[in-house]
């Protein structure tokens, strides 16, 4: 991972843990650059990420302040973050329970989403993700088998994205996401402890490589009261 992202992750954790308290100033960029042994430009990029997330506010001559944001909490996920719980919650224990794992051929809808042919095999993975041993989210994912190669249960029980990036060397370009509410299905009731009337939040996404070729289509589902998604709309000239 790039250095500025690692720094952003560390500062974010310090904000979440209370080490950097709301309405207090962060250390200045020179101090942070010395602490992390990087350039001020690298620190600036890290602070830019946190500002876009709505965690800090920076104004020239006044420093960078940790925001008191009543809308934000530790169960929030960025609407633009699609690389899995291991990235989003790196300071928590993330485990997985495999519900179903098989190879199949795509229907017409999946062929269009993943830009593949009916003869192109896909892996289907249905997992329950647990955070600190508590049921958190259900994931149904299709991976193009010719791109995400040699998937086995031992990989599925950990971080698939770590395998994709570190073992396969794929470079991820981005994702298209759609977030909407739904009623619970039988899996939500069984694994997420939903009742028939419990609202469920579903995130549908297609993830593609840097060359624009898709390799994943997935749907993740969680109870309405366990996870929410945030996006920060920053005015272009806010930091001038």
C-alpha positions as CSV (number, residue, x, y, z in Angstrom):
1,X,0.0,0.0,0.0
2,X,1.2,3.6,-0.7
3,X,2.8,5.4,2.2
4,X,0.3,8.2,2.3
5,X,-2.6,5.7,2.6
6,X,-0.8,3.9,5.4
7,X,-0.4,7.2,7.2
8,X,-4.0,8.1,6.6
9,X,-5.0,4.7,8.1
10,X,-2.8,5.3,11.2
11,X,-4.1,8.8,11.8
12,X,-7.7,7.6,11.3
13,X,-7.2,4.9,13.9
14,X,-5.8,7.4,16.3
15,X,-8.9,9.6,15.8
16,X,-11.2,6.6,16.3
17,X,-9.4,5.5,19.4
18,X,-9.5,9.0,20.9
19,X,-5.7,9.6,20.8
20,X,-6.5,12.6,18.6
21,X,-9.6,14.1,20.2
22,X,-12.4,15.9,18.5
23,X,-12.0,19.6,18.1
24,X,-8.2,19.4,18.8
25,X,-5.5,20.1,16.3
26,X,-3.4,17.4,14.7
27,X,0.3,17.7,14.9
28,X,1.6,20.1,12.1
29,X,2.8,18.6,8.8
30,X,6.5,19.0,9.6
31,X,6.0,17.1,12.9
32,X,4.0,14.3,11.1
33,X,6.6,14.1,8.3
34,X,9.4,13.6,10.9
35,X,7.3,11.1,12.8
36,X,6.5,8.9,9.7
37,X,9.9,9.6,8.0
38,X,8.3,10.9,4.8
39,X,8.0,14.2,2.9
40,X,5.5,16.9,3.7
41,X,3.8,16.2,0.4
42,X,3.2,12.6,1.5
43,X,1.7,13.8,4.8
44,X,-0.5,16.3,2.8
45,X,-1.9,13.5,0.7
46,X,-2.8,11.6,3.8
47,X,-4.5,14.6,5.3
48,X,-6.4,15.1,2.1
49,X,-7.9,11.6,2.4
50,X,-9.0,12.3,6.0
51,X,-10.5,15.6,4.9
52,X,-12.5,14.0,2.1
53,X,-13.8,11.5,4.7
54,X,-15.0,14.3,6.9
55,X,-12.7,13.5,9.8
56,X,-10.6,16.6,9.8
57,X,-10.9,20.2,8.6
58,X,-7.8,22.1,7.3
59,X,-7.5,25.8,6.8
60,X,-4.4,27.7,5.9
61,X,-2.8,29.4,8.9
62,X,-5.0,27.5,11.4
63,X,-3.8,23.9,11.1
64,X,-5.8,20.7,10.8
65,X,-8.6,20.1,13.3
66,X,-10.3,16.9,14.2
67,X,-14.0,17.4,13.4
68,X,-16.8,16.9,16.0
69,X,-19.0,15.0,13.6
70,X,-22.2,13.6,15.1
71,X,-23.0,11.7,11.9
72,X,-19.8,9.7,11.9
73,X,-19.1,6.6,14.0
74,X,-16.8,3.6,13.9
75,X,-19.4,1.4,12.1
76,X,-19.5,3.8,9.1
77,X,-17.9,2.8,5.8
78,X,-17.0,5.1,3.1
79,X,-19.3,4.8,0.1
80,X,-16.3,4.9,-2.2
81,X,-14.4,2.2,-0.2
82,X,-14.8,-1.2,-2.0
83,X,-11.7,-3.2,-1.1
84,X,-13.2,-5.2,1.8
85,X,-13.5,-5.3,5.6
86,X,-9.8,-6.1,6.1
87,X,-8.9,-2.7,4.6
88,X,-11.8,-0.8,6.2
89,X,-11.4,-2.3,9.7
90,X,-7.7,-3.2,9.8
91,X,-7.5,-2.8,13.6
92,X,-10.3,-5.3,14.3
93,X,-10.5,-9.1,14.0
94,X,-12.0,-10.0,10.7
95,X,-12.9,-13.7,10.1
96,X,-15.1,-15.5,7.5
97,X,-17.5,-18.4,7.4
98,X,-18.0,-20.0,4.0
99,X,-21.6,-20.7,3.2
100,X,-21.2,-21.8,-0.4
101,X,-18.3,-22.0,-2.8
102,X,-18.5,-23.4,-6.3
103,X,-17.6,-22.9,-10.0
104,X,-20.3,-22.2,-12.5
105,X,-21.1,-20.6,-15.8
106,X,-22.6,-17.1,-16.0
107,X,-26.2,-16.3,-16.9
108,X,-26.9,-13.5,-19.4
109,X,-27.1,-10.7,-16.8
110,X,-23.7,-11.7,-15.3
111,X,-22.1,-11.9,-18.7
112,X,-23.1,-8.3,-19.3
113,X,-21.9,-7.1,-15.9
114,X,-18.5,-8.8,-16.2
115,X,-18.1,-8.5,-19.9
116,X,-17.6,-12.3,-20.4
117,X,-19.0,-15.1,-22.5
118,X,-21.4,-17.8,-21.5
119,X,-18.4,-20.3,-21.6
120,X,-16.3,-18.3,-19.2
121,X,-16.3,-19.9,-15.8
122,X,-16.8,-17.9,-12.6
123,X,-16.3,-18.6,-9.0
124,X,-19.3,-18.1,-6.8
125,X,-18.5,-17.3,-3.1
126,X,-21.1,-16.8,-0.4
127,X,-19.5,-15.8,2.9
128,X,-20.5,-14.5,6.3
129,X,-18.0,-11.9,7.5
130,X,-17.6,-11.6,11.3
131,X,-16.0,-8.6,13.1
132,X,-14.6,-9.4,16.5
133,X,-16.5,-12.7,16.3
134,X,-19.9,-11.0,15.7
135,X,-21.9,-11.5,12.5
136,X,-21.5,-8.4,10.4
137,X,-22.2,-8.7,6.7
138,X,-23.2,-11.4,4.1
139,X,-21.4,-11.4,0.8
140,X,-22.3,-13.1,-2.5
141,X,-19.5,-12.6,-5.0
142,X,-18.7,-13.8,-8.5
143,X,-15.1,-13.7,-9.7
144,X,-14.0,-14.3,-13.3
145,X,-12.1,-17.5,-12.9
146,X,-9.5,-16.7,-15.6
147,X,-8.5,-13.5,-13.8
148,X,-8.9,-14.4,-10.1
149,X,-7.2,-17.8,-10.4
150,X,-6.9,-20.8,-8.1
151,X,-9.3,-19.7,-5.3
152,X,-9.5,-22.3,-2.5
153,X,-11.3,-22.3,0.8
154,X,-8.2,-21.3,2.8
155,X,-8.1,-18.0,0.8
156,X,-11.8,-17.4,1.3
157,X,-11.5,-17.7,5.0
158,X,-9.1,-14.7,5.0
159,X,-8.9,-11.6,2.8
160,X,-9.6,-12.3,-0.9
161,X,-8.5,-8.8,-1.8
162,X,-5.1,-9.3,-0.2
163,X,-4.7,-12.5,-2.3
164,X,-5.8,-10.6,-5.4
165,X,-3.3,-7.8,-4.9
166,X,-0.4,-9.5,-3.3
167,X,-0.4,-13.0,-4.8
168,X,-2.0,-12.4,-8.2
169,X,-0.6,-8.9,-8.6
170,X,-3.8,-7.4,-10.0
171,X,-4.0,-3.6,-10.0
172,X,-7.5,-2.4,-9.1
173,X,-8.8,0.6,-11.1
174,X,-12.1,1.2,-9.3
175,X,-15.7,0.1,-8.9
176,X,-19.2,1.0,-9.6
177,X,-21.5,0.7,-6.5
178,X,-25.2,0.9,-6.0
179,X,-26.6,1.0,-2.4
180,X,-30.2,0.4,-1.6
181,X,-32.6,-0.9,1.1
182,X,-34.2,-4.4,0.9
183,X,-36.3,-6.8,2.9
184,X,-34.5,-9.7,4.5
185,X,-34.1,-13.1,2.8
186,X,-33.7,-16.5,4.4
187,X,-29.9,-16.0,4.8
188,X,-30.3,-12.6,6.5
189,X,-32.7,-14.2,8.9
190,X,-30.4,-17.2,9.6
191,X,-27.0,-15.5,9.7
192,X,-27.6,-11.8,10.6
193,X,-30.4,-12.5,13.1
194,X,-32.9,-10.5,11.2
195,X,-36.7,-10.7,11.6
196,X,-39.0,-10.7,8.6
197,X,-39.5,-7.0,9.0
198,X,-35.8,-6.0,9.7
199,X,-34.5,-3.6,7.1
200,X,-31.4,-4.7,5.2
201,X,-28.9,-2.5,3.4
202,X,-27.5,-4.0,0.2
203,X,-24.4,-2.8,-1.7
204,X,-24.1,-4.1,-5.2
205,X,-20.8,-3.5,-7.0
206,X,-18.7,-4.3,-10.1
207,X,-15.0,-4.0,-9.5
208,X,-12.6,-3.6,-12.4
209,X,-8.9,-3.7,-13.1
210,X,-6.7,-0.7,-14.0
211,X,-7.2,-1.6,-17.6
212,X,-11.0,-1.3,-17.3
213,X,-11.7,-5.1,-17.4
214,X,-14.1,-6.2,-14.6
215,X,-13.2,-9.2,-12.5
216,X,-15.8,-9.1,-9.7
217,X,-19.6,-8.7,-9.2
218,X,-20.9,-8.8,-5.7
219,X,-23.8,-8.1,-3.3
220,X,-23.1,-7.5,0.4
221,X,-25.9,-7.3,2.9
222,X,-26.1,-6.1,6.5
223,X,-28.7,-5.2,9.1
224,X,-29.7,-1.5,9.0
225,X,-28.3,-1.0,12.6
226,X,-24.9,-2.5,12.1
227,X,-23.4,-0.6,9.3
228,X,-23.9,2.7,7.4
229,X,-22.2,4.4,4.5
230,X,-20.9,7.9,4.3
231,X,-19.7,10.4,1.7
232,X,-18.1,13.8,2.3
233,X,-18.9,16.6,-0.2
234,X,-16.0,19.1,0.2
235,X,-16.3,22.6,-1.3
236,X,-13.5,23.1,-3.8
237,X,-12.1,26.2,-2.2
238,X,-12.7,25.2,1.4
239,X,-9.0,24.8,2.2
240,X,-7.7,28.0,0.6
